[in-house]
Amino acid sequence: MLQTFLTVQTSEFYKTFDKVGGIMIYVVIALFVLMLLYATVKYVKR
């Protein structure tokens, strides 16, 4: 009984982690692009 409960818990955790991980990857990419744009603008304005 406990074993199945633990298995369900971990699979749910992995699903949630997968969603959050997917979002985080996009957030990191967006931040990276924003930093590149910011650096480019600063460099061009100099």
TORKE-673253 format. One line per 8 residues: number of its first residue (from 1); for each residue x, y, z of N, C-alpha, C, O, CB. Coordinates in pm, whole numbers, m for minus. Atoms other than C-alpha are relative to their C-alpha. Glycine has a CB too. Layout:
REM TORKE-673253
NUM> X,Y,Z,X,Y,Z,X,Y,Z,X,Y,Z,X,Y,Z ~ ... $
//
This chain:
REM TORKE-673253
1> 84,m121,0,0,0,0,87,126,0,69,215,m82,m95,1,122 ~ m89,m116,m11,269,246,104,84,17,m126,110,128,m171,91,m13,124 ~ m84,m4,119,479,152,m197,m72,67,m117,m14,152,m185,43,m142,m40 ~ 76,m61,110,206,243,m447,m20,148,26,m13,229,m67,m135,m71,m18 ~ 19,m141,m36,140,568,m260,126,79,m32,119,188,m90,m35,14,150 ~ m128,m67,26,509,659,m281,24,14,m149,71,117,m196,115,m76,66 ~ m19,m3,145,520,571,m650,m86,110,m62,m39,185,m148,m34,m137,m63 ~ 90,m103,52,219,793,m722,54,138,35,54,228,m48,m144,m18,56 $
9> m54,m128,m44,373,1075,m519,118,42,m87,124,156,m132,42,m7,147 ~ m119,m35,78,704,1061,m707,m37,33,m145,19,126,m203,101,m114,3 ~ 37,m27,140,536,1045,m1050,m68,137,m10,m43,211,m105,m94,m110,m55 ~ 63,m132,m2,320,1347,m961,107,108,15,102,211,m53,m103,11,116 ~ m110,m95,m22,632,1524,m836,78,22,m130,113,135,m164,95,m51,111 ~ m75,m12,126,811,1447,m1163,m79,77,m105,m21,154,m181,37,m138,m53 ~ 83,m74,97,517,1577,m1368,7,149,30,27,230,m61,m148,m49,6 ~ m6,m140,m40,514,1901,m1171,137,57,m31,149,167,m86,m32,16,150 $
17> m138,m44,23,893,1926,m1190,24,21,m149,94,114,m189,100,m103,56 ~ m13,m10,145,872,1869,m1566,m61,131,m50,m1,202,m131,m66,m120,m70 ~ 66,m125,40,625,2157,m1607,84,119,43,111,209,m37,m141,9,62 ~ m79,m111,m53,828,2389,m1385,132,11,m75,175,121,m108,25,m18,152 ~ m126,1,73,1150,2285,m1560,m16,60,m139,68,137,m184,55,m141,m10 ~ 26,m54,133,999,2363,m1899,m17,150,4,35,222,m82,m124,m64,m61 ~ 20,m144,m14,889,2705,m1780,133,68,31,165,172,m26,m104,31,112 ~ m128,m59,m41,1228,2772,m1618,94,15,m119,165,115,m130,66,m86,108 $
25> m88,m7,118,1411,2695,m1943,m37,123,m84,51,196,m130,m11,m130,m86 ~ 43,m117,78,1200,2956,m2123,36,130,70,75,227,6,m151,m5,m25 ~ m34,m120,m77,1256,3207,m1841,148,31,m15,186,147,m36,m36,m19,150 ~ m144,m20,12,1633,3155,m1858,35,52,m140,116,144,m153,76,m132,28 ~ m26,m45,137,1633,3193,m2239,m43,145,m17,29,225,m77,m73,m91,m102 ~ 51,m138,11,1421,3510,m2213,96,97,69,126,203,16,m141,11,61 ~ m94,m86,m73,1657,3655,m1951,129,19,m79,182,129,m88,32,m61,139 ~ m123,m4,78,1959,3569,m2167,m16,95,m118,73,176,m146,39,m141,m48 $
33> 27,m87,115,1803,3740,m2471,m9,145,44,46,234,m21,m130,m43,m72 ~ 13,m137,m50,1711,4046,m2265,136,58,34,164,174,4,m91,4,123 ~ m134,m48,m35,2067,4072,m2132,80,31,m126,152,131,m130,74,m105,86 ~ m71,m25,126,2206,4043,m2485,m48,130,m64,33,212,m109,m20,m118,m99 ~ 56,m123,57,1971,4316,m2609,48,121,78,87,222,19,m154,m6,1 ~ m44,m110,m86,2061,4538,m2313,146,35,m27,182,152,m41,m20,m35,148 ~ m143,m21,26,2434,4490,m2374,20,63,m138,103,152,m154,77,m133,10 ~ m12,m54,135,2391,4560,m2746,m39,147,m3,31,228,m64,m88,m80,m98 $
41> 46,m139,m3,2196,4880,m2682,104,88,68,136,196,18,m136,12,73 ~ m102,m79,m71,2454,5001,m2430,124,19,m88,182,127,m93,38,m69,133 ~ m118,m4,85,2736,4917,m2673,m20,96,m117,70,172,m152,34,m140,m51 ~ 29,m86,115,2568,5095,m2966,m7,146,43,41,234,m29,m133,m42,m68 ~ 16,m139,m46,2487,5406,m2761,133,62,40,144,185,46,m96,5,117 ~ m127,m52,m51,2848,5438,m2641,72,86,m102,180,137,m74,90,m113,41 $
//
